[in-house]
Amino acid sequence: TFRDKETDINTALDNVILASKTERNITETTCVSYRDDMRNEVRQEIEMLNNAMKGLINREFVVYYQPKVALENSRLVGGEALVRWKKPDGTMIPPNDFIPCLEKNGFITALDFYVYEEVCRFIKSRVEKNLPVVPISVNVSMLHLKEEGFLDRINSLVKSYAIPAHLLEFELTEGVFLENEKEALKIMEKMKEMGFLVSIDDFGSGFSSLNLLKNMPVDILK
């Protein structure tokens, strides 16, 4: 719909493409109208992505470990790796402000492997110092299911740090199975064969299929 008769056809087509890309991930949307603020949103996303790439190189992303404690005896039984972005000026950016953008642009896979290596390094340092070690859980993005050689990369990383596979727990969300159930189950089975722990996060928040749960070779259900 042309409201501004001064708009030429090339600009209009650019706006159409921009609108379709901006709203691509909203599945219930069947019709999208261009808004002027869309260009600003895209500009902010590009800036965020560029800064994140520099942040990885400069090791601005920090991994924290949230403890998992057994209720019956208060014993530490595991941990969960949580990533935060600490800018050079000390500002801490919460994951809700950068994870969605990185997922949308596919850069989340690079951040995931950054976290995997930080966790391997952390576990290795504790093993070398004869300190207690517990399994640490890390997230698996939906995009990894489409990544060729994903499991080989994980296996090579763990072997390079010479740590036991059972000290890494890979966490898939329920939504991963909505995207590609067959591929997700195959990856879970291979992870188990390689000796890793596998958990499902957010179970019951949406899909909640007990039939699916029956087929999952899962160690932990959250």
C-alpha positions as CSV (number, residue, x, y, z in Angstrom):
1,T,0.0,0.0,0.0
2,F,1.5,3.3,-1.1
3,R,0.6,6.1,1.3
4,D,3.4,8.4,0.2
5,K,3.2,9.1,-3.5
6,E,6.8,10.4,-3.4
7,T,8.2,6.9,-2.6
8,D,9.8,5.4,-5.6
9,I,9.4,1.7,-6.5
10,N,13.0,0.7,-5.6
11,T,12.7,2.2,-2.1
12,A,9.3,0.5,-1.7
13,L,10.8,-2.9,-2.6
14,D,13.7,-2.4,-0.2
15,N,11.1,-1.6,2.6
16,V,9.2,-4.8,1.7
17,I,12.3,-7.0,2.0
18,L,13.3,-5.3,5.3
19,A,9.8,-5.8,6.7
20,S,9.7,-9.5,5.7
21,K,13.1,-10.2,7.3
22,T,12.3,-8.2,10.5
23,E,9.2,-10.3,11.2
24,R,10.4,-13.6,9.8
25,N,10.5,-15.4,13.2
26,I,6.9,-14.5,14.2
27,T,5.1,-17.6,12.9
28,E,1.6,-16.3,13.6
29,T,2.1,-13.2,11.4
30,T,0.8,-13.6,7.9
31,C,0.9,-9.9,6.8
32,V,3.5,-7.3,7.7
33,S,3.6,-3.6,7.0
34,Y,6.8,-1.6,6.9
35,R,7.5,0.8,9.7
36,D,10.1,3.5,9.8
37,D,11.5,2.2,13.1
38,M,12.4,-1.2,11.4
39,R,15.5,0.4,9.9
40,N,16.6,1.5,13.3
41,E,16.0,-2.0,14.7
42,V,18.1,-3.6,12.0
43,R,20.9,-1.0,12.5
44,Q,20.9,-1.8,16.3
45,E,21.1,-5.5,15.5
46,I,24.0,-5.1,13.2
47,E,25.8,-3.0,15.8
48,M,25.1,-5.6,18.5
49,L,26.4,-8.4,16.2
50,N,29.6,-6.5,15.4
51,N,30.2,-5.7,19.0
52,A,29.6,-9.3,20.0
53,M,32.1,-10.5,17.5
54,K,34.7,-8.1,18.9
55,G,33.6,-9.1,22.4
56,L,34.4,-12.8,21.7
57,I,37.8,-11.9,20.4
58,N,38.5,-9.7,23.4
59,R,37.1,-12.3,25.8
60,E,34.5,-9.9,27.2
61,F,32.0,-12.8,27.7
62,V,32.2,-14.2,31.2
63,V,31.0,-17.6,32.4
64,Y,29.5,-18.0,35.8
65,Y,28.6,-21.2,37.5
66,Q,25.2,-21.6,39.2
67,P,25.3,-24.5,41.7
68,K,22.9,-27.4,41.7
69,V,22.3,-28.7,45.3
70,A,20.6,-31.9,46.4
71,L,17.7,-31.0,48.7
72,E,18.0,-34.1,50.9
73,N,21.6,-33.5,52.1
74,S,22.6,-30.0,50.7
75,R,25.4,-31.6,48.7
76,L,26.7,-30.0,45.6
77,V,25.8,-32.3,42.7
78,G,26.3,-30.1,39.6
79,G,26.5,-26.7,38.1
80,E,25.0,-24.7,35.2
81,A,27.2,-22.4,33.0
82,L,25.6,-19.0,32.6
83,V,27.2,-16.4,30.2
84,R,27.2,-12.7,30.8
85,W,28.7,-9.9,28.6
86,K,31.0,-7.6,30.6
87,K,31.9,-4.6,28.5
88,P,35.3,-2.9,28.9
89,D,33.7,-0.1,30.9
90,G,32.5,-2.6,33.4
91,T,28.8,-2.6,32.2
92,M,27.2,-6.0,32.5
93,I,24.8,-6.9,29.7
94,P,22.2,-9.5,30.7
95,P,21.6,-12.4,28.2
96,N,18.0,-11.3,27.4
97,D,19.6,-8.2,25.7
98,F,21.9,-10.1,23.4
99,I,21.0,-13.8,23.1
100,P,17.8,-13.2,20.9
101,C,19.8,-11.1,18.5
102,L,22.6,-13.7,18.3
103,E,20.2,-16.5,17.8
104,K,18.4,-14.6,15.0
105,N,21.7,-14.0,13.2
106,G,23.2,-17.4,13.8
107,F,26.1,-16.1,15.8
108,I,24.9,-17.9,18.9
109,T,26.8,-21.1,17.8
110,A,30.1,-19.2,18.1
111,L,29.1,-18.0,21.6
112,D,28.1,-21.5,22.6
113,F,31.5,-23.0,21.6
114,Y,33.2,-20.1,23.5
115,V,31.2,-21.2,26.6
116,Y,31.9,-24.9,26.0
117,E,35.7,-24.2,25.9
118,E,35.5,-22.0,29.0
119,V,33.7,-24.8,30.9
120,C,36.3,-27.4,29.7
121,R,39.1,-25.1,30.8
122,F,37.4,-24.6,34.2
123,I,36.9,-28.4,34.8
124,K,40.5,-29.1,33.6
125,S,41.9,-26.6,36.1
126,R,40.0,-28.1,39.0
127,V,41.1,-31.7,38.0
128,E,44.7,-30.6,37.9
129,K,44.4,-28.9,41.3
130,N,42.7,-32.1,42.8
131,L,39.7,-30.1,43.6
132,P,36.2,-31.6,43.6
133,V,34.5,-31.7,40.2
134,V,30.8,-32.0,39.3
135,P,29.0,-32.1,35.9
136,I,28.5,-28.7,34.4
137,S,25.5,-28.1,32.1
138,V,25.7,-26.0,28.9
139,N,23.0,-25.0,26.4
140,V,22.6,-26.4,22.9
141,S,21.1,-24.0,20.5
142,M,18.5,-25.1,17.9
143,L,21.0,-24.0,15.2
144,H,23.4,-26.7,16.2
145,L,21.1,-29.3,14.9
146,K,21.7,-28.0,11.4
147,E,25.4,-27.6,11.9
148,E,27.5,-30.3,10.1
149,G,30.2,-31.7,12.3
150,F,28.7,-30.3,15.6
151,L,29.3,-33.5,17.6
152,D,32.8,-34.0,16.1
153,R,33.7,-30.5,17.2
154,I,32.5,-31.1,20.8
155,N,34.3,-34.5,20.9
156,S,37.6,-32.9,19.7
157,L,37.2,-30.0,22.2
158,V,36.7,-32.4,25.2
159,K,39.6,-34.6,24.1
160,S,41.9,-31.7,23.7
161,Y,41.4,-30.8,27.4
162,A,41.5,-34.5,28.4
163,I,38.5,-34.3,30.7
164,P,35.9,-37.1,31.3
165,A,32.9,-36.7,29.0
166,H,30.4,-37.3,31.9
167,L,31.4,-34.0,33.4
168,L,29.6,-32.2,30.6
169,E,25.8,-32.1,30.5
170,F,24.2,-30.8,27.3
171,E,20.9,-29.1,27.8
172,L,18.3,-29.0,25.0
173,T,15.1,-27.0,25.4
174,E,11.7,-28.5,24.6
175,G,11.4,-26.2,21.6
176,V,14.3,-27.9,19.9
177,F,12.1,-30.9,19.4
178,L,9.4,-28.8,17.9
179,E,11.8,-27.6,15.2
180,N,13.3,-31.1,14.3
181,E,12.3,-34.0,16.6
182,K,14.0,-36.7,14.5
183,E,17.4,-34.8,14.4
184,A,17.2,-33.8,18.0
185,L,16.6,-37.4,19.2
186,K,19.5,-38.6,16.9
187,I,21.9,-36.0,18.5
188,M,20.8,-37.0,22.0
189,E,21.5,-40.6,21.3
190,K,24.9,-39.9,19.9
191,M,25.8,-37.6,22.8
192,K,24.9,-40.5,25.2
193,E,27.1,-42.9,23.2
194,M,29.9,-40.4,23.6
195,G,29.5,-40.4,27.3
196,F,27.9,-37.0,27.8
197,L,25.0,-36.3,30.1
198,V,21.8,-35.0,28.4
199,S,19.0,-32.9,29.9
200,I,15.8,-31.4,28.7
201,D,15.0,-27.8,29.9
202,D,11.6,-26.1,30.0
203,F,9.7,-29.4,29.6
204,G,6.0,-28.8,30.0
205,S,6.2,-25.1,29.0
206,G,4.6,-25.7,25.6
207,F,4.7,-29.0,23.7
208,S,4.6,-31.4,26.7
209,S,4.4,-34.7,24.8
210,L,4.7,-37.7,27.1
211,N,5.0,-39.9,24.0
212,L,8.1,-37.9,23.0
213,L,9.5,-38.1,26.6
214,K,9.2,-41.9,26.4
215,N,11.6,-41.9,23.4
216,M,14.1,-39.5,24.8
217,P,17.4,-41.0,26.1
218,V,17.5,-38.3,28.7
219,D,19.4,-38.2,32.1
220,I,17.7,-35.1,33.6
221,L,14.3,-33.5,33.1
222,K,13.9,-29.9,34.1
